[in-house]
């Protein structure tokens, strides 16, 4: 009965409350995006184009590794931990152990490309971001979405920007110094979220218990976590294939303009992240009591409305942002990248709905079949121009989300 009341409120009397929560989440995400772009602007003024290009690629690598390390567990925490604090607690600590191990292993190949100091800082950033991502999912499962958004947006980037400005007053900035500010900012953010999340009943695993299990031979694992991992990992790779193709075909200093535009356009994805944070627990509760249809319709409408507004706003201010960052790319490169990020506005929250409704195997098959074809096309067009690459990214993104919507039952 408790779950039925919650699911009903998502489409009935609680509509205004849901809208208010969505607007609050959106405001926090926008604030985080502004601070993150401010951080990139500071780096643009302090670093040479070649170093900035390398750094933007490494920042994408940090996000990619953290995404792969936490893949599957995020949806498992939301789907099976919503309304079940004890189960959520067990899943979170298991997820942290696996995530830290995967992040550690995934950064080993970077040793061949970076100095030991830079590689160690990159490894620490990946582990901390993985932990933060998992703690944020556990908070959302317990109905707390504002703390993760403050941590992952405003606090993380604000601390990093403050540190880099302070260091720049003392000596010249290098790649290792920037990675150091990233690591310190993430660590301080981790401490804040680790402490404040306890108010939501989320007790994360500290670093003193890095590998130790909780006294059980078989730690609890969410049902279908392997299929969830393959689906989410495939989508994470899909969304970063253009960076891989660009790094193969273009020198870092020549790729700076595209990478900055890509981060600007990715701000639109924060709108959908805010809506997911509000709606994921409601979807889980609605599925448990058979009211999936109305909630699915409602979230798709929110995605369309907020996504369209965000995309149009970004396109309107794109020329101004390009002037601020002194970018020489064609403005249509930015427009195409915004269009790529606007796919959920056109086709709804189909990827998330597939994962939460038990159709993760179908989602996994779709994305992994497309990966080699998409990579081949990106490598071909990346050698032509960055605008051609951005156009290809928009086409493939729309195609993937269109398939998600087509196969969603």
For each residue, the residues with C-beta under 8 A, 3 or more apart:
1: 4 5
2: 5 6 83
3: 6 7 83 285 288 289
4: 1 7 8 289 291
5: 1 2 8 9
6: 2 3 9 10 83 282 285
7: 3 4 10 11 282 285 286 288 289 291 295
8: 4 5 11 12 291
9: 5 6 12 13 14 17
10: 6 7 14 18 279 282 285 286 294 295 298
11: 7 8 15 291 294 295 298
12: 8 9 15
13: 9
14: 9 10 17 18
15: 11 12 18 19
16: 19 20
17: 9 14 20 21
18: 10 14 15 21 22 278 279 282 298
19: 15 16 22 23
20: 16 17 23 24
21: 17 18 24 25 145 278
22: 18 19 25 26 274 275 278 302 306
23: 19 20 26 27
24: 20 21 27 28 146
25: 21 22 28 29 145 146 149 274 275 277 278
26: 22 23 29 30 271 274 275 306
27: 23 24 30 31
28: 24 25 31 32 146 149 150 153 154 274
29: 25 26 32 33 149 153 270 271 273 274
30: 26 27 33 34 270 271
31: 27 28 34 35 153 154
32: 28 29 35 36 149 152 153 154 156 157 270
33: 29 30 36 37 153 267 270
34: 30 31 37 38
35: 31 32 38 39 153 154 157 158 161
36: 32 33 39 40 153 157 263 267
37: 33 34 40 41 263 264 267 321
38: 34 35 41 42 157 161
39: 35 36 42 43 157 160 161 164
40: 36 37 43 44 56 260 263 325
41: 37 38 44 45 324 325
42: 38 39 45 46 161 164 165
43: 39 40 46 47 52 55 164 178
44: 40 41 47 52 260 325 326
45: 41 42
46: 42 43 164 168 173
47: 43 44 51 52 55 173 178
48: 51 52 253
49: 52 53 252 253 256
50: 53 54 251 252 253
51: 47 48 54 55 174 175
52: 43 44 47 48 49 55 56 253 256
53: 49 50 56 57 251 252 253 254 255 256 259
54: 50 51 57 58 175 252
55: 43 47 51 52 58 59 175 178
56: 40 52 53 59 60 255 256 259 260 263
57: 53 54 60 61 243 247 252 255 259
58: 54 55 61 62 122 175 179
59: 55 56 62 63 182
60: 56 57 63 64 240 243 259
61: 57 58 64 65 110 122
62: 58 59 65 66 122 125 126 129 182
63: 59 60 66 67 129 240
64: 60 61 67 68 236 237 240
65: 61 62 68 69 103 106 107 126 130
66: 62 63 69 70 103 126 129 130 133
67: 63 64 70 71 133 232 233 236
68: 64 65 71 102 106 233 236 237
69: 65 66 98 99 100 102 103 106 126 130
70: 66 67 73 74 95 99 130 133 134 137
71: 67 68 74 228 229 231 232 233 236
72: 75 76 222 225 226 227 228 229 230 231 232 233
73: 70 76 77 91 95 98 99 134 137 222 225 228 229
74: 70 71 77 78 133 134 137 232
75: 72 78 79 228 232 352 355 356 360
76: 72 73 79 80 81 91 95 221 222 223 224 225 228
77: 73 74 80 81 88 91 92 95 134 137 138 141 222
78: 74 75 81 82 137 140 141 280 281 284 356
79: 75 76 82 222 284 355 356
80: 76 77 84 87 88 91 222 223
81: 76 77 78 84 85 87 88 91 92 138 141 142
82: 78 79 88 141 142 280 281 284 285
83: 2 3 6 281 284 285
84: 80 81 87 88
85: 81 88 89 142 201
86: 89 90
87: 80 81 84 90 91 220
88: 77 80 81 82 84 85 91 92 138 141 142 202
89: 85 86 92 93 138 201 202 203
90: 86 87 93 94 214 219 220
91: 73 76 77 80 81 87 88 94 95 138 220 221 222
92: 77 81 88 89 95 96 134 135 138 202 204 205
93: 89 90 96 97 204 205 214 219
94: 90 91 97 98 219 220 221
95: 70 73 76 77 91 92 98 99 134
96: 92 93 99 100 130 131 134 204 205
97: 93 94 100 101 205 210 211 213 219
98: 69 73 94 95 101 102
99: 69 70 73 95 96 102 103 130 131 133 134
100: 69 96 97 103 104 127 130 131 210
101: 97 98 104 105 211
102: 68 69 98 99 105 106 130
103: 65 66 69 99 100 106 107 123 126 127 130
104: 100 101 107 108 123 126 127
105: 101 102 108
106: 65 68 69 102 103 109 126
107: 65 103 104 110 119 122 123 126
108: 104 105 111
109: 106 112 113
110: 61 107 113 114 119 122 123
111: 108 114 116 119
112: 109
113: 109 110
114: 110 111 118 119 122
115: 118 119 176
116: 111 119 120
117: 120 121 176
118: 114 115 121 122 175 176 179
119: 107 110 111 114 115 116 122 123
120: 116 117 123 124
121: 117 118 124 125 176 179 180 182 183
122: 58 61 62 107 110 114 118 119 125 126 179
123: 103 104 107 110 119 120 126 127
124: 120 121 127 128 183 186 187
125: 62 121 122 128 129 179 182 183 186
126: 62 65 66 69 103 104 106 107 122 123 129 130
127: 100 103 104 123 124 130 131
128: 124 125 131 132 183 186 187 189 190
129: 62 63 66 125 126 132 133 186
130: 65 66 69 70 96 99 100 102 103 126 127 133 134
131: 96 99 100 127 128 134 135 190 204
132: 128 129 135 136 148 151 152 156 186 189 190 193
133: 66 67 70 74 99 129 130 136 137 152
134: 70 73 74 77 92 95 96 99 130 131 137 138 204
135: 92 131 132 138 139 148 190 193 194 197 202 204
136: 132 133 139 140 148 151 152 193
137: 70 73 74 77 78 133 134 140 141 148
138: 77 81 88 89 91 92 134 135 141 142 197 202 204
139: 135 136 142 144 145 147 148 193 197 200 202
140: 78 136 137 143 144 145 148 277 280 281
141: 77 78 81 82 88 137 138 280 281
142: 81 82 85 88 138 139 200 201 202
143: 140 200 281
144: 139 140 147 148 197 199 200 202
145: 21 25 139 140 148 149 274 277 278
146: 24 25 28 149 150
147: 139 144 150 151 193 196 197 200
148: 132 135 136 137 139 140 144 145 151 152 193 277
149: 25 28 29 32 145 146 152 153 274 277
150: 28 146 147 153 154 155
151: 132 136 147 148 155 156 189 192 193
152: 32 132 133 136 148 149 155 156 189
153: 28 29 31 32 33 35 36 149 150 156 157 270
154: 28 31 32 35 150 157 158
155: 150 151 152 158 159 188 189 192
156: 32 132 151 152 153 159 160 185 186 189
157: 32 35 36 38 39 153 154 160 161 185
158: 35 154 155 161 162 185
159: 155 156 162 163 184 185 188 189
160: 39 156 157 163 164 181 182 184 185 186
161: 35 38 39 42 157 158 164 165
162: 158 159 165 166
163: 159 160 166 167 180 181 184 185
164: 39 42 43 46 160 161 167 168 173 177 178 181
165: 42 161 162 168 169
166: 162 163 169 170
167: 163 164 170 171 173 177 181
168: 46 164 165 171 172 173
169: 165 166
170: 166 167
171: 167 168
172: 168
173: 46 47 164 167 168 177 178
174: 51 177 178
175: 51 54 55 58 118 178 179
176: 115 117 118 121 179 180
177: 164 167 173 174 180 181
178: 43 47 55 164 173 174 175 181 182
179: 58 118 121 122 125 175 176 182 183
180: 121 163 176 177 183 184
181: 160 163 164 167 177 178 184 185
182: 59 62 121 125 160 178 179 185 186
183: 121 124 125 128 179 180 186 187
184: 159 160 163 180 181 187 188
185: 156 157 158 159 160 163 181 182 188 189
186: 124 125 128 129 132 156 160 182 183 189 190
187: 124 128 183 184 190 191
188: 155 159 184 185 191 192
189: 128 132 151 152 155 156 159 185 186 192 193
190: 128 131 132 135 186 187 193 194
191: 187 188 194 195
192: 151 155 188 189 195 196
193: 132 135 136 139 147 148 151 189 190 196 197 204
194: 135 190 191 197 198 204 206
195: 191 192 198
196: 147 192 193 199
197: 135 138 139 144 147 193 194 200 202 203 204
198: 194 195 201 202 203
199: 144 196
200: 139 142 143 144 147 197
201: 85 89 142 198
202: 88 89 92 135 138 139 142 144 197 198
203: 89 197 198
204: 92 93 96 131 134 135 138 193 194 197
205: 92 93 96 97 209
206: 194 209
207: 210
208:
209: 205 206 212
210: 97 100 207
211: 97 101
212: 209
213: 97 216 217 219
214: 90 93 219
215:
216: 213 219 220
217: 213
218:
219: 90 93 94 97 213 214 216
220: 87 90 91 94 216
221: 76 91 94 225
222: 72 73 76 77 79 80 91 225 228
223: 76 80
224: 76 227 228 358 360 361
225: 72 73 76 221 222 228 229
226: 72 229 230
227: 72 224 230 231 360 361 364
228: 71 72 73 75 76 222 224 225 231 232 355 360
229: 71 72 73 225 226 232 233
230: 72 226 227 233 234 360 364 368
231: 71 72 227 228 234 235 354 355 360 361 363 364 367
232: 67 71 72 74 75 228 229 235 236 355
233: 67 68 71 72 229 230 236 237
234: 230 231 237 238 364 367 368 371
235: 231 232 238 239 351 363 367 400
236: 64 67 68 71 232 233 239 240
237: 64 68 233 234 240 241 371
238: 234 235 241 367 370 371 374 396 400
239: 235 236 397
240: 60 63 64 236 237 243 244
241: 237 238 244 245 371 374 375 378
242: 245 246 262 378 382 389 392 393
243: 57 60 240 246 247 259 262
244: 240 241 247 248 375 378
245: 241 242 248 249 375 378 379 382 389
246: 242 243 249 250 255 258 259 378 382 386 389
247: 57 243 244 250 252 255
248: 244 245 379 382
249: 245 246 379 382 383
250: 246 247 254 255 258 382 386
251: 50 53 254 255
252: 49 50 53 54 57 247 255 256
253: 48 49 50 52 53 256
254: 53 250 251 257
255: 53 56 57 246 247 250 251 252 258 259 386
256: 49 52 53 56 252 253 259 260
257: 254 260 261 327 328 329 333 386
258: 246 250 255 261 262 329 333 386 389 390
259: 53 56 57 60 243 246 255 256 262 263
260: 40 44 56 256 257 263 264 325 327
261: 257 258 264 265 322 327 329 333 334 337 390
262: 242 243 258 259 265 266 337
263: 36 37 40 56 259 260 266 267
264: 37 260 261 267 314 318 321 334 337
265: 261 262 268 314 334 337 338 340 341
266: 262 263 269 270 337 341
267: 33 36 37 263 264 270 310 314
268: 265 271 272 307 310 311 314 338 341 342
269: 266 272 273 341
270: 29 30 32 33 153 266 267 273 274
271: 26 29 30 268 274 275 306 307 310
272: 268 269 275 276 303 306 307 344 345 349
273: 29 269 270 276 277
274: 22 25 26 28 29 145 149 270 271 277 278
275: 22 25 26 271 272 278 279 299 302 303 306 349
276: 272 273 279 280 349 352
277: 25 140 145 148 149 273 274 280
278: 18 21 22 25 145 274 275 282
279: 10 18 275 276 282 283 295 298 299 302 349
280: 78 82 140 141 276 277 283 284 352 356
281: 78 82 83 140 141 143 284 285
282: 6 7 10 18 278 279 285 286 295
283: 279 280 286 287 292 295 296 299 352 353 356 357
284: 78 79 82 83 280 281 287 288 356
285: 3 6 7 10 82 83 281 282 288 289
286: 7 10 282 283 289 290 291 292 294 295
287: 283 284 290 292 356 357
288: 3 7 284 285
289: 3 4 7 285 286
290: 286 287
291: 4 7 8 11 286 294 295
292: 283 286 287 295 296 357
293: 296 297
294: 10 11 286 291 297 298
295: 7 10 11 279 282 283 286 291 292 298 299
296: 283 292 293 299 300 348 349 353
297: 293 294 300 301
298: 10 11 18 279 294 295 301 302
299: 275 279 283 295 296 302 303 348 349 353
300: 296 297 303 304 348 349
301: 297 298 304 305
302: 22 275 279 298 299 305 306
303: 272 275 299 300 306 307 344 345 348 349
304: 300 301 307 308 345 346 348
305: 301 302 308 309
306: 22 26 271 272 275 302 303 309 310 345
307: 268 271 272 303 304 310 311 342 344 345 346
308: 304 305 311 312 342 345
309: 305 306 312 313
310: 267 268 271 306 307 313 314 342 345
311: 268 307 308 314 315 338 339 341 342 345
312: 308 309 315 316
313: 309 310 316 317
314: 264 265 267 268 310 311 317 318 338
315: 311 312 318 334 335 338
316: 312 313
317: 313 314 320 321
318: 264 314 315 321 322 331 334 335 338
319: 322 323 331
320: 317 323 324
321: 37 264 317 318 324 325 334
322: 261 318 319 325 327 329 331 334
323: 319 320 326 327
324: 41 320 321
325: 40 41 44 260 321 322
326: 44 323
327: 257 260 261 322 323
328: 257
329: 257 258 261 322 333 334 386 387
330: 333 387
331: 318 319 322 334 335
332: 335 336 387 390
333: 257 258 261 329 330 336 337 386 387 390
334: 261 264 265 315 318 321 322 329 331 337 338 390
335: 315 318 331 332 338 339
336: 332 333 339 340 387 390 391 393 394
337: 261 262 264 265 266 333 334 340 341 390 393 394
338: 265 268 311 314 315 318 334 335 341 342
339: 311 335 336 342 343 394 397 398
340: 265 336 337 343 390 393 394 396 397 398
341: 265 266 268 269 311 337 338 397
342: 268 307 308 310 311 338 339 345 346
343: 339 340 346 347 397 398 400 401 402
344: 272 303 307 347 348 349 350 351 401
345: 272 303 304 306 307 308 310 311 342
346: 304 307 342 343 398 401 402
347: 343 344 350 398 401 402 404 405
348: 296 299 300 303 304 344 353 405
349: 272 275 276 279 296 299 300 303 344 352 353
350: 344 347 353 354 401 404 405 408
351: 235 344 354 355 363 401 404
352: 75 276 280 283 349 355 356
353: 283 296 299 348 349 350 356 357 408
354: 231 350 351 357 359 360 362 363 404 407 408
355: 75 79 228 231 232 351 352 359 360 363
356: 75 78 79 280 283 284 287 352 353
357: 283 287 292 353 354 408 409
358: 224
359: 354 355 362 363 407 408 409
360: 75 224 227 228 230 231 354 355 363 364
361: 224 227 231 364 365
362: 354 359 365 366 407
363: 231 235 351 354 355 359 360 366 367 404
364: 227 230 231 234 360 361 367 368
365: 361 362 368 369
366: 362 363 369 370 400 403 404 407
367: 231 234 235 238 363 364 370 371 400
368: 230 234 364 365 371
369: 365 366 373
370: 238 366 367 373 374 396 399 400 403
371: 234 237 238 241 367 368 374 375
372: 375 376
373: 369 370 376 377
374: 238 241 370 371 377 378 396
375: 241 244 245 371 372 378 379
376: 372 373 379 380
377: 373 374 380 381 392 396
378: 241 242 244 245 246 374 375 381 382 389 392 393
379: 245 248 249 375 376 382 383
380: 376 377 383 384
381: 377 378 384 385 388 389 391 392
382: 242 245 246 248 249 250 378 379 386 388 389
383: 249 379 380
384: 380 381 388 389
385: 381 388 389
386: 246 250 255 257 258 329 333 382 389 390
387: 329 330 332 333 336 390 391
388: 381 382 384 385 391 392
389: 242 245 246 258 378 381 382 384 385 386 392 393
390: 258 261 332 333 334 336 337 340 386 387 393 394
391: 336 381 387 388 394 395
392: 242 377 378 381 388 389 395 396
393: 242 336 337 340 378 389 390 396 397
394: 336 337 339 340 390 391 397 398
395: 391 392 398 399
396: 238 340 370 374 377 392 393 399 400
397: 239 339 340 341 343 393 394 400 401
398: 339 340 343 346 347 394 395 401 402
399: 370 395 396 402 403
400: 235 238 343 366 367 370 396 397 403 404
401: 343 344 346 347 350 351 397 398 404 405
402: 343 346 347 398 399 405 406
403: 366 370 399 400 406 407
404: 347 350 351 354 363 366 400 401 407 408
405: 347 348 350 401 402 408
406: 402 403
407: 354 359 362 366 403 404
408: 350 353 354 357 359 404 405
409: 357 359
